[in-house]
């Protein structure tokens, strides 16, 4: 470990001059608030509102939540700061930002492979994410038109299965979600991503708060709060710890370099440590509020909180149908889910779109269309995985991929293998390869040396070890 962070720190003015030739290639966020809303939108996604509640339900509630919060602070926050500092230092797309920082630090540019992996992973993730995004759109329509009203659990299960079995319908919903994402991305950083985030994120929080109030009035709120926030320490096992770290990692979305892309549009006046704390704070708040919406409603209807992935798309529609005002609250909930999915999908496209612009000198519109087309082509395989290709397992001859459809395979390869590995290497790159002169300059090491030293320790040791444990657990 290098000794003093106060020695050899690169001054801000020197850093700015090194960026003079490339900063103009990128837009910048119009304000700190615009960046924060976009970055929070990137972090807040289906992992918060769909996955977090059922993960907490399956892992003992409060015990899981406690470990989750510790994981966010000790494992995810250091890597989030690392990605943002690479982006701001490089001011280019993820592969080129990494290469530029390596040149400045006199390190091997082979590290840029992390950026290229992120570009490919983002396309693949987006290709199956559009299917889940399509589900949210479909359920906004189904709940708003009253199609789910009054159905029993069997009929609601049949409705969800029917949506997936109908390749044309599922294809249309997934394509609609993809088109909306491409439109926002094509409009650019300020007019597209930032403007959309300024509208969608406040609406998301307003809807979420309204739903919490509804759950408090009509649900078993006290039981829901106790289940979510009062830990039973006897339920903390190795599996719970690993699941909590994994959920924290997937919730923030580090590892596919989209936050490096967002960091490239960040000015020097914004504090990366302070912004990072705000981002993870907002992300965690959304996850907890989602739990306070779902569990009181689940308990009020005598349903199992450990209902798994079907908790949102099958258990909740039934619960809404049994509760007063459910015909209004149901569409609001799925609209909330759609907003969360859309803001995350927008960030997934950014690293690929930015790289295509720089590499091929294309317009942003052309880059967004090509990125969308690539994901759409793979997305067709994801759609067909639920119907015509449901019995096709492309890598069935490999044990780890046995009985995995195209959808399952895309999900497994990216979220279970690529994202954790990339995040581990980002931590190693920033913590061990880059000199402290660069990292301390970006993270205000001279002004807050104790805070910088704590981050440096976490990104060097705690974050890579924690993610390595999750990676080994997942792949085994």
C-alpha positions, 0 to 999 in steps of 0.5 A: 500500500502506498504511504501518504496520500498527500504526497504527489497529489495531482492538482485540479488545474493540471488534471483539467489541462490533460482533459482539454482535448477530449472534454469537448467530445462529451456533454456534461450534466447541466447540474449536480441535481441532474447528475444525482437524479440520473445516477439514482435512476441508474441504480434504482431498478427492478432489483429494488422493487421486484427482487429486494422484497422477495429476497428479504422474504426468503431470507428472514426479513430484518436479518437480511436487511441489516446485512444488506445495508452493511454490504451496501456501505462496505462493499458496493459504495467503494466500487461505485466511487471507483467507477465514477472516478475512472469516468470523470478522470477519463471523460470518455466512454468506459473503454477509452476512459480506462485507457486514458487513465492508464496512460496518465498513470503509466500503466498497461492499457490492457486494462481497457478490456474491462470497458469492452466487457462492460459494453458487451455485457450491457447489450446482453443484459438489456436484451433480457431486461426488455422482457421484464420491462415488457412485463411491467408495461403489460401489467400497467395495462392489465391492471388499469383495464381491470383485466386482473380484477376479481381473479383468484390466484390460479387465474392470475397465475394463468394470466402471467403464464398466458402472457409469456406463452403468447410470443407475439404479445410478449414481443410487442410489450418488450419491443415497446419498452426497448423503443422508449429506452432508445428514444430517451438515449438518442436525445442525448445526455441533457435532453434525453437522460437527464430530462427523463430522470428529472421527470421519472425519479420524482414521480417514482418517489411520489408514487412510492410514498403514496403506496406506503401510505396506502399499505399503512392504512389498508395493510398489516403495517405493524407486522410488515415493519417488524418483519422488515426492520427488526432483525432476528439474529438467529436467522443470519447464516452464511447463505443470508450474508452471501445473498445480502451482498449479492442483492446489494451489488445487483441493486446498485448495478456496479460491474458493467461500467455504466457508472463509468459512462455517467461519471464521464459527464461529471464536472470537477465541482461535484464531490464524488464521495458525497454524491456516491453516498447520496446515490446509495442512500436513495437506492436503499431508501427505495428498496426499504419503502418497496418492502413497506409497500409489499409486506403489509399487503402480503400479511393483510392477505395471509400470504407467504412473504417468501413467495419468490420472484412471483411475489410481484407479478402473481401475489400482489395482483391478487392482493390488490383485487381483495383490497379497497382501492386496489383497482387504482393502486394496482396500476400505480404500483406497476407504473412505479415498477415500469419507471424503475425499469426504464431509468435503469435500462437507459443507463445500460445503453449509455456505455455502448452508445458512448463507445460507438460514438467515439469509435465509429464517429457516429451520431448519437441517434445512429449509435442508440439505434444500433445498440437497440437493434443488437439488444433487440435481436438477442431479445427475440431469443429471450422472448422465445425462451418463454414459448417456442424455444422454451425447450431449447437449452443452447449450452446444455452439454456444459454442466453449469448451463444445463437446462438454461434457456436463452433468457436464463443463459443471458441472465446467468452469464452477465449477472452471475459471472461477468458483473461480479468479476468486472466489479472485482477487477475494477476494485483491484485496478483502482485500489492496487494499480492506479497511484494514490496521486490520481485516486486521492485527487478525484476523491478529495484525499487532501481535504479528507485524508481519513475518509480517503484512507478508509475508502482505500482500505475498503476498495483494496480488501473488503470489496474484492473479498466480499464479491469474490465470496459471492462469485464463488457461491453463485458459480458453485 
